[in-house]
């Protein structure tokens, strides 16, 4: 068992079991640095952090430490899209080609915004070999995907758009709203409400970032040991190494599928808004009607890329196999290595966890299971 670690922050007495589980993750489950937060009906009831921001254990994890949260970024992008829908600039049933005519090429003219957000577009990967530099070149990635024919009949199946979700959603968003999704996030949400969430990481904030610490040889292709064609293009073209998140090119790019940087309290407040009638502080960010549309199941099937039963909403993963607690109406998104953020509307909860020690479980990371179980037990008292 590892030596006891310093845990900082606030924890309401009702959730002392969460603090215990958070500490146990360090002492027995290999945690290095992490934060966990819980917002209930707009009020912070848990905001914990501890450990170290680097493998050498020289830099302590602080209250404002952020880390690359990989696909947990997708849920943040979904919130931005919901705000565009709320403002009447588009509708989930609109066709993507209405705003992005070039996208309609090669059999994609009927794809709707909802289908794109729920991984039904058949564009889960690039058909031609590409590099990380190509992925981070927004204009090039947009052009390749706009011209590409879908891998399946759009709307008939779902296949997780692990990386391509980023250029697709950003390309569409800026054609609807005028700003890139990252700029919108900063100006309309993060800066306005003091949330430590960004897509990409400005150089001026680089010192706030924790280093990701991955098991030896972990890569994106590890999730598909016997890959299907869909898995090959989605997870192995290009193969993504976790260390990419430390590069200046990655941090300066804007990839709403995978390069969000956040702390747990910022994500918990954002999802707390979704679970609290769209209220963030004193601001009404979204109507309940728009939240309901954003979180409604768009397809329920076995995902062609993940190989798991899923229920996709408009950018969110609806609770399946109790990954987000025990309520079927909970929804959120998780990231490679273990991070997650979700809303439990029935209980009015926004929940988030971020860390730098990447686990290898696609689902069922013991650290996340422990934290969610402790939270639920605390609520049942």
Residue pairs with C-beta under 8 A, 6 or more apart in sequence:
1 27
1 28
2 26
2 27
2 28
3 27
4 23
4 26
4 27
5 23
5 26
5 27
5 31
5 50
5 51
6 50
6 60
7 19
7 22
7 23
7 26
7 48
7 49
7 50
8 48
8 49
8 50
8 63
9 35
9 46
9 47
9 48
9 49
9 50
9 63
10 44
10 46
10 47
10 48
11 18
11 19
11 45
11 46
11 47
11 48
12 45
12 46
14 45
14 378
14 379
14 381
15 38
15 45
15 46
15 374
15 375
15 378
16 378
17 374
17 375
17 377
17 378
18 36
18 38
18 46
18 48
18 371
18 374
18 375
18 378
19 46
19 48
20 374
21 370
21 371
21 373
21 374
22 34
22 36
22 48
22 50
22 371
23 50
24 370
25 31
25 34
25 367
25 370
25 371
26 32
26 34
26 50
26 51
29 366
29 367
29 370
30 357
30 359
31 51
31 355
31 357
31 367
32 51
32 52
32 55
32 57
32 213
32 355
32 356
32 357
33 50
33 51
33 52
33 53
33 54
33 61
33 65
33 67
33 210
33 355
33 356
33 357
34 49
34 50
34 51
34 61
34 264
34 353
34 354
34 355
34 356
34 357
34 367
35 47
35 48
35 49
35 50
35 61
35 65
35 263
35 264
35 265
35 353
35 354
35 355
36 46
36 48
36 49
36 264
36 352
36 353
36 371
37 44
37 46
37 47
37 48
37 263
37 264
37 265
37 267
37 268
37 269
37 350
37 351
37 352
37 353
38 44
38 45
38 46
38 47
38 268
38 349
38 350
38 351
38 375
39 45
39 268
39 269
39 271
39 272
39 276
39 349
39 350
39 351
40 272
40 347
40 348
40 349
41 276
41 348
42 272
42 273
42 276
42 279
42 280
42 281
42 348
44 265
44 268
44 269
46 375
47 264
47 265
47 268
48 264
49 61
49 62
49 63
49 65
49 263
49 264
50 61
51 60
51 61
52 58
52 59
52 60
52 61
53 59
53 60
53 61
53 62
53 65
53 67
53 209
53 210
53 211
53 356
54 210
54 211
55 211
55 213
59 210
61 210
63 263
64 196
64 208
64 263
65 208
65 209
65 210
65 263
66 196
66 197
66 198
66 201
66 205
66 208
66 209
66 210
66 261
66 262
66 263
66 354
67 209
67 210
67 212
67 261
67 262
67 263
67 339
67 354
67 355
67 356
68 201
68 209
68 212
68 245
68 250
68 258
68 259
68 260
68 261
69 260
69 261
69 262
69 267
69 335
69 339
69 354
70 245
70 258
70 260
70 335
70 336
70 337
70 339
71 162
71 257
71 258
71 333
71 334
71 335
71 336
72 260
72 262
72 267
72 333
72 334
72 335
72 339
72 340
72 341
72 354
73 199
73 255
73 256
73 257
73 258
73 259
73 260
73 333
73 335
74 165
74 256
74 257
74 315
74 333
75 271
75 315
75 316
75 317
75 332
75 333
75 341
75 342
76 185
76 197
76 199
76 256
76 260
76 262
76 267
76 270
77 165
77 169
77 173
77 181
77 199
77 256
77 257
77 315
78 117
78 294
78 313
78 314
78 315
78 316
78 333
79 189
79 270
79 274
79 286
79 294
79 315
80 173
80 181
80 184
80 185
80 188
80 189
81 113
81 117
81 169
81 173
81 294
81 314
81 315
82 286
82 290
82 291
82 293
82 294
82 314
82 315
83 184
83 188
83 189
83 285
83 286
84 90
84 173
84 176
84 177
85 91
85 92
85 290
85 293
85 294
86 286
86 287
86 290
89 176
89 177
90 99
90 113
90 176
91 113
92 112
92 113
92 114
92 117
92 293
92 294
92 314
93 112
93 113
93 114
94 112
94 113
95 104
95 109
95 110
95 111
95 112
95 113
96 103
96 104
96 108
96 111
96 112
96 113
96 116
96 172
97 103
97 104
97 108
97 109
97 111
99 172
99 175
99 176
100 146
100 171
100 172
100 175
102 143
102 146
102 147
103 111
103 145
103 146
103 171
103 172
105 146
105 147
106 147
106 148
106 149
106 150
107 149
107 150
107 154
108 121
108 122
108 123
108 149
108 150
108 154
110 154
110 155
111 120
111 121
111 150
111 154
111 155
112 155
113 172
113 314
114 298
114 314
115 121
115 154
115 155
115 298
116 168
116 169
116 172
117 169
117 298
117 313
117 314
117 315
118 158
118 298
118 299
118 312
118 313
118 314
118 315
119 158
119 159
119 160
119 161
119 165
119 299
119 303
119 305
119 312
120 154
120 155
120 156
120 157
120 158
120 298
120 299
120 312
121 150
121 154
121 161
121 168
122 150
122 151
122 152
122 153
122 154
122 157
122 159
123 145
123 148
123 150
123 151
123 161
123 164
123 168
124 151
124 159
124 160
124 161
124 162
124 164
124 230
124 233
124 234
124 304
124 305
125 151
125 161
125 162
125 163
125 164
125 230
125 232
125 233
125 234
125 235
125 237
126 134
126 141
126 144
126 145
126 148
126 164
126 233
126 237
127 148
127 149
127 151
127 233
128 144
129 237
129 238
130 144
130 237
130 238
131 238
132 238
132 240
132 244
132 249
132 250
133 249
134 140
134 141
134 144
134 238
135 141
135 163
135 166
135 167
135 238
135 255
136 249
136 250
136 253
136 255
138 167
138 170
138 171
138 253
138 254
141 164
141 166
141 167
142 167
142 168
142 170
142 171
145 164
145 167
145 168
145 171
146 171
151 159
151 229
151 230
151 233
152 159
152 230
152 304
157 299
157 301
157 304
158 299
158 301
158 303
158 304
158 310
158 312
159 230
159 234
159 303
159 304
159 305
160 234
160 303
160 304
160 305
160 306
160 310
161 168
161 234
161 257
162 220
162 234
162 235
162 257
162 258
162 305
163 234
163 240
163 255
163 257
163 258
164 234
164 257
165 256
165 257
166 254
166 255
166 256
166 257
166 258
166 259
167 255
167 257
169 181
169 256
169 257
169 315
170 180
170 181
170 182
170 254
170 255
170 256
173 179
173 180
173 181
173 184
173 256
174 180
174 181
177 184
179 187
180 254
181 199
181 254
181 256
182 198
182 199
182 200
182 254
182 256
185 197
185 198
185 199
186 198
189 195
189 197
189 270
189 280
189 285
190 196
190 197
190 198
190 266
192 283
193 269
193 280
193 281
193 283
195 266
195 269
195 270
196 208
196 262
196 263
196 265
196 266
197 260
197 261
197 262
197 263
197 266
197 267
197 270
198 205
198 260
198 261
198 262
199 254
199 255
199 256
199 259
199 260
199 261
200 251
200 252
200 253
200 254
200 255
200 259
200 261
201 209
201 251
201 252
201 259
201 261
203 248
203 251
203 252
205 261
206 251
209 251
209 261
210 356
211 246
211 356
212 242
212 243
212 245
212 246
212 337
212 356
212 358
213 356
213 357
213 358
214 242
214 243
214 337
214 358
215 358
215 360
218 241
218 242
218 358
218 360
219 239
219 240
219 241
219 242
220 235
220 236
220 239
220 240
220 336
221 227
221 235
221 236
221 239
222 360
223 231
223 235
223 306
223 362
224 231
224 232
224 235
224 236
224 305
224 307
227 235
227 236
228 304
228 305
230 304
230 305
231 304
231 305
231 307
234 305
235 305
240 258
242 336
242 337
242 358
244 250
245 251
245 259
250 259
251 259
251 261
253 259
258 336
262 352
262 354
263 354
264 341
264 352
264 353
264 354
265 352
266 352
267 341
267 350
267 352
267 354
268 341
268 350
268 351
268 352
269 280
269 350
270 280
270 341
270 350
271 332
271 341
271 342
271 343
271 349
271 350
271 351
271 352
272 280
272 343
272 348
272 349
272 350
273 279
273 280
273 285
273 286
273 350
274 286
274 291
274 294
274 295
274 331
274 343
274 345
274 350
275 343
275 344
275 345
275 347
275 348
275 349
275 350
276 348
276 350
277 288
277 291
278 284
278 285
278 286
278 287
278 288
278 290
278 291
279 285
286 294
291 345
293 314
294 313
294 314
294 315
294 316
295 313
295 314
295 316
295 318
295 329
295 331
295 343
295 345
296 313
296 314
297 311
297 312
297 313
297 318
298 312
298 313
298 314
299 311
299 312
300 309
300 310
300 311
300 312
301 309
301 310
302 308
302 309
302 310
303 309
303 310
303 312
306 362
308 320
308 321
308 362
308 363
309 320
309 321
310 317
310 320
311 317
311 318
311 319
311 320
312 318
313 331
315 333
316 331
316 332
316 333
317 323
317 324
317 331
317 332
317 333
317 334
318 328
318 329
318 330
318 331
319 325
319 327
319 328
319 329
319 330
319 331
319 342
321 363
323 334
323 340
323 363
324 330
324 331
324 332
324 340
324 342
324 344
324 351
324 372
325 342
325 344
325 351
325 372
325 375
325 376
326 376
327 344
327 345
327 346
327 347
329 344
329 345
329 346
330 342
330 343
330 344
330 345
330 346
331 342
331 343
332 340
332 341
332 342
332 343
332 351
333 340
333 341
333 342
334 340
334 363
334 368
336 358
337 355
337 357
337 358
337 359
338 353
338 355
338 357
338 358
338 359
338 361
338 365
338 367
338 368
339 352
339 353
339 354
339 355
340 351
340 352
340 353
340 368
341 350
341 351
341 352
341 353
342 350
342 351
342 352
343 349
343 350
343 351
344 351
347 379
351 372
351 375
353 367
353 368
353 371
355 367
359 365
359 366
359 367
